[in-house]
Amino acid sequence: MKIKNGFIIREVAGSTVVVPLDPTHTFASMLKLNGTGKFLWERMLTETDEDALVSALAEEYEIDMETARADTDRFLASLRSFGVLEE
C-alpha cells in the first residue's frame, strides 16, 4: 500500500494537513496529521505494508508492538475513509 498520487502534506498555521492537488477532490473535513500521522504518511510515499509501518512506529517512538499496531490500524482506517490509499 502507499499514498495515491495527487496528495501532499503542508504545514499550515503550525499544523500538518493533507492537501489534494486535484481541485475536484474534496474532503468532508480537513485531514490534519499529528506527529505520528506525519511519520507514517512519509513512509507511505513509497510502497510498504502494515507490518513495516508498525515496526517503524514502534522503533521511532519506543512503544510496544501492540500499541504501535493499534495506532497504525486507526491511522490506516482514517486514510481509507478519505480515499488516499493505493492498496
N, CA, C and O atoms as a GROMACS GRO file, in nm:
protein
  348
    1MET      N    1   0.084  -0.117   0.000
    1MET     CA    2   0.000   0.000   0.000
    1MET      C    3   0.088   0.123   0.000
    1MET      O    4   0.203   0.120   0.045
    2LYS      N    5   0.034   0.232  -0.051
    2LYS     CA    6   0.103   0.360  -0.048
    2LYS      C    7   0.001   0.471  -0.067
    2LYS      O    8  -0.116   0.446  -0.100
    3ILE      N    9   0.047   0.595  -0.047
    3ILE     CA   10  -0.038   0.711  -0.068
    3ILE      C   11  -0.058   0.730  -0.218
    3ILE      O   12   0.038   0.723  -0.295
    4LYS      N   13  -0.182   0.752  -0.260
    4LYS     CA   14  -0.210   0.779  -0.401
    4LYS      C   15  -0.139   0.906  -0.446
    4LYS      O   16  -0.114   0.995  -0.365
    5ASN      N   17  -0.107   0.913  -0.573
    5ASN     CA   18  -0.055   1.037  -0.629
    5ASN      C   19  -0.164   1.143  -0.617
    5ASN      O   20  -0.283   1.112  -0.619
    6GLY      N   21  -0.122   1.268  -0.606
    6GLY     CA   22  -0.219   1.376  -0.604
    6GLY      C   23  -0.250   1.430  -0.466
    6GLY      O   24  -0.340   1.512  -0.450
    7PHE      N   25  -0.176   1.384  -0.365
    7PHE     CA   26  -0.194   1.435  -0.229
    7PHE      C   27  -0.058   1.473  -0.174
    7PHE      O   28   0.040   1.401  -0.192
    8ILE      N   29  -0.052   1.586  -0.107
    8ILE     CA   30   0.072   1.630  -0.043
    8ILE      C   31   0.041   1.677   0.098
    8ILE      O   32  -0.074   1.704   0.132
    9ILE      N   33   0.144   1.686   0.180
    9ILE     CA   34   0.124   1.743   0.312
    9ILE      C   35   0.192   1.879   0.316
    9ILE      O   36   0.296   1.902   0.254
   10ARG      N   37   0.130   1.969   0.390
   10ARG     CA   38   0.180   2.104   0.405
   10ARG      C   39   0.165   2.148   0.550
   10ARG      O   40   0.076   2.102   0.621
   11GLU      N   41   0.252   2.236   0.591
   11GLU     CA   42   0.242   2.298   0.723
   11GLU      C   43   0.157   2.425   0.706
   11GLU      O   44   0.192   2.513   0.628
   12VAL      N   45   0.048   2.432   0.779
   12VAL     CA   46  -0.042   2.547   0.773
   12VAL      C   47  -0.072   2.592   0.916
   12VAL      O   48  -0.131   2.517   0.994
   13ALA      N   49  -0.031   2.711   0.948
   13ALA     CA   50  -0.056   2.768   1.081
   13ALA      C   51  -0.015   2.673   1.193
   13ALA      O   52  -0.087   2.658   1.291
   14GLY      N   53   0.101   2.610   1.177
   14GLY     CA   54   0.153   2.521   1.279
   14GLY      C   55   0.096   2.381   1.279
   14GLY      O   56   0.130   2.301   1.367
   15SER      N   57   0.011   2.349   1.184
   15SER     CA   58  -0.048   2.215   1.174
   15SER      C   59  -0.008   2.151   1.043
   15SER      O   60   0.014   2.220   0.943
   16THR      N   61   0.003   2.019   1.043
   16THR     CA   62   0.031   1.945   0.921
   16THR      C   63  -0.101   1.898   0.863
   16THR      O   64  -0.178   1.828   0.930
   17VAL      N   65  -0.129   1.936   0.738
   17VAL     CA   66  -0.255   1.899   0.674
   17VAL      C   67  -0.228   1.834   0.539
   17VAL      O   68  -0.126   1.860   0.475
   18VAL      N   69  -0.322   1.749   0.497
   18VAL     CA   70  -0.316   1.686   0.367
   18VAL      C   71  -0.390   1.774   0.268
   18VAL      O   72  -0.502   1.818   0.295
   19VAL      N   73  -0.327   1.798   0.154
   19VAL     CA   74  -0.386   1.884   0.052
   19VAL      C   75  -0.400   1.803  -0.077
   19VAL      O   76  -0.301   1.751  -0.128
   20PRO      N   77  -0.522   1.792  -0.131
   20PRO     CA   78  -0.538   1.725  -0.261
   20PRO      C   79  -0.495   1.820  -0.373
   20PRO      O   80  -0.531   1.938  -0.371
   21LEU      N   81  -0.419   1.770  -0.468
   21LEU     CA   82  -0.377   1.852  -0.581
   21LEU      C   83  -0.485   1.863  -0.688
   21LEU      O   84  -0.486   1.958  -0.766
   22ASP      N   85  -0.575   1.767  -0.692
   22ASP     CA   86  -0.687   1.768  -0.786
   22ASP      C   87  -0.799   1.856  -0.730
   22ASP      O   88  -0.856   1.823  -0.626
   23PRO      N   89  -0.831   1.966  -0.795
   23PRO     CA   90  -0.932   2.058  -0.741
   23PRO      C   91  -1.071   1.997  -0.732
   23PRO      O   92  -1.157   2.051  -0.663
   24THR      N   93  -1.096   1.885  -0.801
   24THR     CA   94  -1.228   1.823  -0.793
   24THR      C   95  -1.240   1.732  -0.671
   24THR      O   96  -1.351   1.691  -0.636
   25HIS      N   97  -1.128   1.699  -0.606
   25HIS     CA   98  -1.132   1.614  -0.488
   25HIS      C   99  -1.150   1.701  -0.364
   25HIS      O  100  -1.070   1.790  -0.338
   26THR      N  101  -1.253   1.675  -0.291
   26THR     CA  102  -1.276   1.750  -0.168
   26THR      C  103  -1.293   1.652  -0.053
   26THR      O  104  -1.347   1.543  -0.071
   27PHE      N  105  -1.248   1.691   0.062
   27PHE     CA  106  -1.268   1.612   0.182
   27PHE      C  107  -1.394   1.661   0.252
   27PHE      O  108  -1.430   1.778   0.243
   28ALA      N  109  -1.461   1.570   0.322
   28ALA     CA  110  -1.576   1.611   0.402
   28ALA      C  111  -1.531   1.702   0.516
   28ALA      O  112  -1.605   1.790   0.560
   29SER      N  113  -1.410   1.680   0.562
   29SER     CA  114  -1.348   1.767   0.661
   29SER      C  115  -1.198   1.766   0.635
   29SER      O  116  -1.148   1.683   0.559
   30MET      N  117  -1.127   1.857   0.695
   30MET     CA  118  -0.983   1.866   0.672
   30MET      C  119  -0.913   1.744   0.730
   30MET      O  120  -0.947   1.698   0.839
   31LEU      N  121  -0.816   1.694   0.658
   31LEU     CA  122  -0.736   1.582   0.707
   31LEU      C  123  -0.610   1.641   0.768
   31LEU      O  124  -0.518   1.684   0.698
   32LYS      N  125  -0.607   1.643   0.900
   32LYS     CA  126  -0.497   1.701   0.976
   32LYS      C  127  -0.415   1.587   1.036
   32LYS      O  128  -0.472   1.493   1.091
   33LEU      N  129  -0.284   1.595   1.026
   33LEU     CA  130  -0.196   1.490   1.076
   33LEU      C  131  -0.125   1.536   1.203
   33LEU      O  132  -0.074   1.648   1.209
   34ASN      N  133  -0.121   1.448   1.302
   34ASN     CA  134  -0.036   1.475   1.417
   34ASN      C  135   0.104   1.423   1.384
   34ASN      O  136   0.128   1.379   1.272
   35GLY      N  137   0.196   1.429   1.478
   35GLY     CA  138   0.334   1.386   1.452
   35GLY      C  139   0.344   1.242   1.408
   35GLY      O  140   0.421   1.209   1.318
   36THR      N  141   0.266   1.156   1.470
   36THR     CA  142   0.266   1.014   1.434
   36THR      C  143   0.210   0.994   1.294
   36THR      O  144   0.264   0.916   1.216
   37GLY      N  145   0.102   1.064   1.263
   37GLY     CA  146   0.043   1.055   1.130
   37GLY      C  147   0.139   1.101   1.023
   37GLY      O  148   0.150   1.038   0.917
   38LYS      N  149   0.210   1.210   1.049
   38LYS     CA  150   0.308   1.260   0.953
   38LYS      C  151   0.420   1.158   0.933
   38LYS      O  152   0.464   1.135   0.820
   39PHE      N  153   0.467   1.099   1.043
   39PHE     CA  154   0.570   0.997   1.037
   39PHE      C  155   0.527   0.881   0.947
   39PHE      O  156   0.602   0.838   0.860
   40LEU      N  157   0.406   0.829   0.970
   40LEU     CA  158   0.356   0.717   0.890
   40LEU      C  159   0.331   0.759   0.744
   40LEU      O  160   0.363   0.684   0.652
   41TRP      N  161   0.275   0.877   0.724
   41TRP     CA  162   0.248   0.927   0.588
   41TRP      C  163   0.377   0.927   0.506
   41TRP      O  164   0.379   0.880   0.392
   42GLU      N  165   0.483   0.979   0.564
   42GLU     CA  166   0.610   0.988   0.492
   42GLU      C  167   0.663   0.850   0.452
   42GLU      O  168   0.728   0.837   0.348
   43ARG      N  169   0.637   0.750   0.533
   43ARG     CA  170   0.680   0.614   0.499
   43ARG      C  171   0.591   0.551   0.393
   43ARG      O  172   0.630   0.454   0.328
   44MET      N  173   0.473   0.606   0.374
   44MET     CA  174   0.379   0.552   0.277
   44MET      C  175   0.387   0.623   0.143
   44MET      O  176   0.304   0.598   0.055
   45LEU      N  177   0.484   0.709   0.125
   45LEU     CA  178   0.503   0.773  -0.006
   45LEU      C  179   0.559   0.674  -0.107
   45LEU      O  180   0.547   0.694  -0.227
   46THR      N  181   0.620   0.566  -0.057
   46THR     CA  182   0.662   0.454  -0.140
   46THR      C  183   0.590   0.330  -0.090
   46THR      O  184   0.538   0.328   0.022
   47GLU      N  185   0.586   0.229  -0.171
   47GLU     CA  186   0.515   0.105  -0.138
   47GLU      C  187   0.567   0.046  -0.006
   47GLU      O  188   0.688   0.036   0.015
   48THR      N  189   0.475   0.009   0.080
   48THR     CA  190   0.509  -0.053   0.208
   48THR      C  191   0.395  -0.145   0.250
   48THR      O  192   0.297  -0.158   0.177
   49ASP      N  193   0.408  -0.207   0.365
   49ASP     CA  194   0.297  -0.287   0.416
   49ASP      C  195   0.275  -0.252   0.563
   49ASP      O  196   0.356  -0.184   0.626
   50GLU      N  197   0.165  -0.299   0.616
   50GLU     CA  198   0.126  -0.262   0.751
   50GLU      C  199   0.229  -0.306   0.854
   50GLU      O  200   0.258  -0.231   0.948
   51ASP      N  201   0.285  -0.425   0.840
   51ASP     CA  202   0.384  -0.472   0.936
   51ASP      C  203   0.507  -0.382   0.940
   51ASP      O  204   0.560  -0.356   1.048
   52ALA      N  205   0.552  -0.335   0.825
   52ALA     CA  206   0.667  -0.244   0.821
   52ALA      C  207   0.634  -0.112   0.890
   52ALA      O  208   0.718  -0.056   0.959
   53LEU      N  209   0.512  -0.063   0.870
   53LEU     CA  210   0.471   0.062   0.936
   53LEU      C  211   0.467   0.045   1.088
   53LEU      O  212   0.513   0.132   1.162
   54VAL      N  213   0.413  -0.067   1.134
   54VAL     CA  214   0.404  -0.094   1.278
   54VAL      C  215   0.544  -0.100   1.338
   54VAL      O  216   0.570  -0.040   1.442
   55SER      N  217   0.634  -0.172   1.273
   55SER     CA  218   0.772  -0.183   1.323
   55SER      C  219   0.842  -0.049   1.328
   55SER      O  220   0.909  -0.017   1.426
   56ALA      N  221   0.826   0.030   1.222
   56ALA     CA  222   0.889   0.163   1.218
   56ALA      C  223   0.834   0.253   1.328
   56ALA      O  224   0.911   0.325   1.392
   57LEU      N  225   0.703   0.249   1.350
   57LEU     CA  226   0.641   0.331   1.453
   57LEU      C  227   0.689   0.289   1.592
   57LEU      O  228   0.722   0.375   1.675
   58ALA      N  229   0.694   0.159   1.618
   58ALA     CA  230   0.740   0.109   1.748
   58ALA      C  231   0.884   0.151   1.775
   58ALA      O  232   0.918   0.191   1.886
   59GLU      N  233   0.968   0.142   1.673
   59GLU     CA  234   1.108   0.178   1.689
   59GLU      C  235   1.124   0.330   1.709
   59GLU      O  236   1.196   0.373   1.799
   60GLU      N  237   1.059   0.409   1.625
   60GLU     CA  238   1.074   0.554   1.631
   60GLU      C  239   1.026   0.613   1.764
   60GLU      O  240   1.090   0.701   1.821
   61TYR      N  241   0.913   0.563   1.813
   61TYR     CA  242   0.852   0.620   1.933
   61TYR      C  243   0.876   0.536   2.058
   61TYR      O  244   0.824   0.567   2.165
   62GLU      N  245   0.954   0.429   2.044
   62GLU     CA  246   0.988   0.340   2.156
   62GLU      C  247   0.865   0.296   2.232
   62GLU      O  248   0.855   0.311   2.354
   63ILE      N  249   0.770   0.240   2.156
   63ILE     CA  250   0.646   0.188   2.214
   63ILE      C  251   0.637   0.039   2.182
   63ILE      O  252   0.706  -0.011   2.093
   64ASP      N  253   0.550  -0.031   2.255
   64ASP     CA  254   0.534  -0.174   2.231
   64ASP      C  255   0.459  -0.198   2.099
   64ASP      O  256   0.389  -0.110   2.049
   65MET      N  257   0.476  -0.317   2.045
   65MET     CA  258   0.418  -0.351   1.915
   65MET      C  259   0.265  -0.346   1.918
   65MET      O  260   0.203  -0.310   1.818
   66GLU      N  261   0.205  -0.382   2.029
   66GLU     CA  262   0.059  -0.380   2.039
   66GLU      C  263   0.004  -0.237   2.025
   66GLU      O  264  -0.093  -0.214   1.953
   67THR      N  265   0.067  -0.144   2.093
   67THR     CA  266   0.027  -0.003   2.082
   67THR      C  267   0.052   0.049   1.942
   67THR      O  268  -0.032   0.120   1.885
   68ALA      N  269   0.168   0.015   1.886
   68ALA     CA  270   0.202   0.059   1.750
   68ALA      C  271   0.101   0.005   1.649
   68ALA      O  272   0.060   0.077   1.558
   69ARG      N  273   0.061  -0.120   1.664
   69ARG     CA  274  -0.036  -0.180   1.571
   69ARG      C  275  -0.172  -0.110   1.583
   69ARG      O  276  -0.234  -0.079   1.482
   70ALA      N  277  -0.216  -0.085   1.705
   70ALA     CA  278  -0.346  -0.019   1.725
   70ALA      C  279  -0.344   0.121   1.665
   70ALA      O  280  -0.439   0.162   1.599
   71ASP      N  281  -0.236   0.195   1.688
   71ASP     CA  282  -0.224   0.330   1.632
   71ASP      C  283  -0.220   0.327   1.479
   71ASP      O  284  -0.283   0.410   1.413
   72THR      N  285  -0.145   0.233   1.424
   72THR     CA  286  -0.134   0.220   1.279
   72THR      C  287  -0.268   0.182   1.218
   72THR      O  288  -0.308   0.237   1.115
   73ASP      N  289  -0.337   0.089   1.281
   73ASP     CA  290  -0.469   0.047   1.232
   73ASP      C  291  -0.566   0.165   1.227
   73ASP      O  292  -0.639   0.182   1.128
   74ARG      N  293  -0.568   0.247   1.332
   74ARG     CA  294  -0.657   0.364   1.335
   74ARG      C  295  -0.621   0.463   1.225
   74ARG      O  296  -0.709   0.518   1.158
   75PHE      N  297  -0.491   0.485   1.206
   75PHE     CA  298  -0.447   0.579   1.104
   75PHE      C  299  -0.483   0.529   0.964
   75PHE      O  300  -0.533   0.606   0.882
   76LEU      N  301  -0.460   0.402   0.937
   76LEU     CA  302  -0.493   0.347   0.805
   76LEU      C  303  -0.643   0.351   0.779
   76LEU      O  304  -0.686   0.378   0.667
   77ALA      N  305  -0.723   0.326   0.883
   77ALA     CA  306  -0.868   0.334   0.867
   77ALA      C  307  -0.910   0.476   0.828
   77ALA      O  308  -0.997   0.496   0.744
   78SER      N  309  -0.846   0.574   0.891
   78SER     CA  310  -0.876   0.714   0.858
   78SER      C  311  -0.839   0.745   0.714
   78SER      O  312  -0.916   0.807   0.642
   79LEU      N  313  -0.720   0.701   0.672
   79LEU     CA  314  -0.677   0.726   0.533
   79LEU      C  315  -0.770   0.658   0.434
   79LEU      O  316  -0.802   0.715   0.329
   80ARG      N  317  -0.814   0.537   0.466
   80ARG     CA  318  -0.907   0.467   0.377
   80ARG      C  319  -1.038   0.544   0.365
   80ARG      O  320  -1.095   0.553   0.256
   81SER      N  321  -1.086   0.599   0.474
   81SER     CA  322  -1.213   0.671   0.469
   81SER      C  323  -1.202   0.799   0.385
   81SER      O  324  -1.302   0.844   0.330
   82PHE      N  325  -1.084   0.855   0.375
   82PHE     CA  326  -1.062   0.974   0.291
   82PHE      C  327  -1.023   0.937   0.148
   82PHE      O  328  -1.013   1.025   0.063
   83GLY      N  329  -1.001   0.809   0.121
   83GLY     CA  330  -0.970   0.766  -0.015
   83GLY      C  331  -0.834   0.802  -0.066
   83GLY      O  332  -0.818   0.828  -0.185
   84VAL      N  333  -0.733   0.806   0.022
   84VAL     CA  334  -0.599   0.845  -0.022
   84VAL      C  335  -0.501   0.729  -0.037
   84VAL      O  336  -0.385   0.751  -0.071
   85LEU      N  337  -0.546   0.606  -0.011
   85LEU     CA  338  -0.456   0.491  -0.018
   85LEU      C  339  -0.468   0.414  -0.148
   85LEU      O  340  -0.578   0.395  -0.201
   86GLU      N  341  -0.354   0.369  -0.198
   86GLU     CA  342  -0.347   0.270  -0.305
   86GLU      C  343  -0.317   0.139  -0.237
   86GLU      O  344  -0.216   0.126  -0.167
   87GLU      N  345  -0.404   0.041  -0.255
   87GLU     CA  346  -0.378  -0.087  -0.188
   87GLU      C  347  -0.364  -0.199  -0.286
   87GLU      O  348  -0.342  -0.314  -0.247
   0.00000   0.00000   0.00000
